[in-house]
Amino acid sequence: MLYILSGQDDFPIARELESIKKSIGNSEMLATNTNVLDGGQITVDELRAVCESAPFLSDKRLVIIHGLLERFAVRANASRAKSTKKSDHHSAGYEALGDCLTKIPETTVLILVESEVKDTNPLLKMVSAKANMKSFPILSSSELRQWISKHVTEDGGTITPQAINLLVRLVGSNLWIMSSELNKLVSYAANRPIEEKDVKTLVSYTQQTSVFTLVDAIMEFNTHEAEAFLQQLLKQGATATYLLAMLYRQMRLIVRARDLKKQGLKEMEIRQRLGVTSEYVVRKTLEQAGRYSMPRIKQVYQQLLETDLAIKTSKYDGELALNILIAELCQQVPVTTN
C-alpha cells in the first residue's frame, strides 16, 4: 500500500500517520518494523532493500519517506539551460524510483510525506494511480473556526463563538499551538462552555515567544540561553515532539519568508503566501529571515530534519535528542556567508 500525505500543515499529517499506524496492527511489533528515511538522499537500491525486506514477527513493514517527491519538483523559474543539463539525471532518478514505488510488496506500507506536491511532478505522475493521496492545506479562517469547535467537542467541552474568534486572532493557524491551548481551556472550563474571558486568562504568546527566542539563541550560537529556554519550555509542559515540530516549522517559515521577501512581496502578501493569520508571527519571522545568513539557516534546518529522524527511528528519546541538537548547533563553526 502506498500513501502520499502532503501539505504545509504538519499537525494533521502527524495525526494521519498515527491513524495509519493504528490501522496496521500491534504498535510494539510495528515499532521494530518501521523505517523512517530522508527522500532527498535515498537511492533506488536502498529503497528497494528496505521495501522488500520481510517484516519481523509481524504482517506488515512500515516505511516513511520524507521529501522524496519534492526532490523531483519542477522549478518554474529554472533556466532552460539548467533544465536541459539536469533533465537526463532527473529522468533516470525518478523513473527508477517510480518503478520501485509501484512494485512494493503487499507486506510493506509505504508513506511519502511531502510539504508541497504539484501535478507537474514527474515522479508523482508515475505513482499517483497506485497511491492513496491525501492533502492537508493550511486552514482558512472559517475552516479553522470549524476545526476549533470540533476539537473542543471531541474533548468533551463546548466553546462560545466569541471565544473561537479570539483564539483565531491570538493563535492563528498553527494547529500545534491551537491544540495545546484548547486542551488547557477544556480542562480549565470543566463542565461549562469556554468563554472569551477564559481565552484572555489562559492563552498567551508565552510559548510562541519562547520558541522565537530559542531559535534566536540557537542561530547565534548562545548555548547557555538556548539550553535555559529549552528547559523552561519543557517545565511549562511542552513536549519534546511539540518543540521539535515548532522549531522545524519556524525554520521552514524563515526560509520561505526570506524567498518571498527577495521577490519584493509586501508583508500582507507574504502573510497570505505563508498561510499565517497572526501578524506577530509574520513580523518575527521576517525579522529572523533578515538577521541570519542562508547557510546558517540551512545548517540548522538540515540538523532539525536529522534529529527528527533520530527520534522517529528510536535512536534517541525526544528530550535527549533536543539537548544533543542544541549542544551540537551551538558548538558548530559560525557560518557568515549570506
Sequence and secondary structure as in RCSB ss.txt:
>XXXX:A:sequence
MLYILSGQDDFPIARELESIKKSIGNSEMLATNTNVLDGGQITVDELRAVCESAPFLSDKRLVIIHGLLERFAVR
ANASRAKSTKKSDHHSAGYEALGDCLTKIPETTVLILVESEVKDTNPLLKMVSAKANMKSFPILSSSELRQWISK
HVTEDGGTITPQAINLLVRLVGSNLWIMSSELNKLVSYAANRPIEEKDVKTLVSYTQQTSVFTLVDAIMEFNTHE
AEAFLQQLLKQGATATYLLAMLYRQMRLIVRARDLKKQGLKEMEIRQRLGVTSEYVVRKTLEQAGRYSMPRIKQV
YQQLLETDLAIKTSKYDGELALNILIAELCQQVPVTTN
>XXXX:A:secstr
 EEEEE S HHHHHHHHHHHHHHHS HHHHHTTEEEEETTT  HHHHHHHHHS  SSSS EEEEEESTTGGG   
TT  HHHHHHHHHHHHHHHHHHHHHHTT  TTEEEEEEES   TT HHHHHHGGGEEEEE     HHHHHHHHHH
HHHHTT  B HHHHHHHHHHHTT HHHHHHHHHHHHHHHTTS B HHHHHHH  SHHHHHHHHHHHHHHTT HHH
HHHHHHHHHHTT  HHHHHHHHHHHHHHHHHHHHHHHTT  HHHHHHHHT   HHHHHHHHHHHHHS HHHHHHH
HHHHHHHHHHHHTTSS HHHHHHHHHHHHHHS      
